[in-house]
Amino acid sequence: MADEEIKIIRQIRHEISAECGHDVDRVVAYYRRVQEELKRSGRFRFAGCPASPEPNDAPECAVGTETSG
């Protein structure tokens, strides 16, 4: 990935953190809300995380976009 792309990603992550008052709990809650929105959109497939300490409580992880066919 090009350095400029990494800079853009870091800037966006910083902006999200700033919007959440740099509070880790609020940042995590933000990303969980976004994850739920993506799940509801149906545009992405989700699978269980492979290395979870407690399999029954494993969060789902995005694995890629849905492809038709």
Helices and strands as residue ranges (DSSP letters): H 3-19, H 24-41, E 44-48, G 55-57, E 60-65
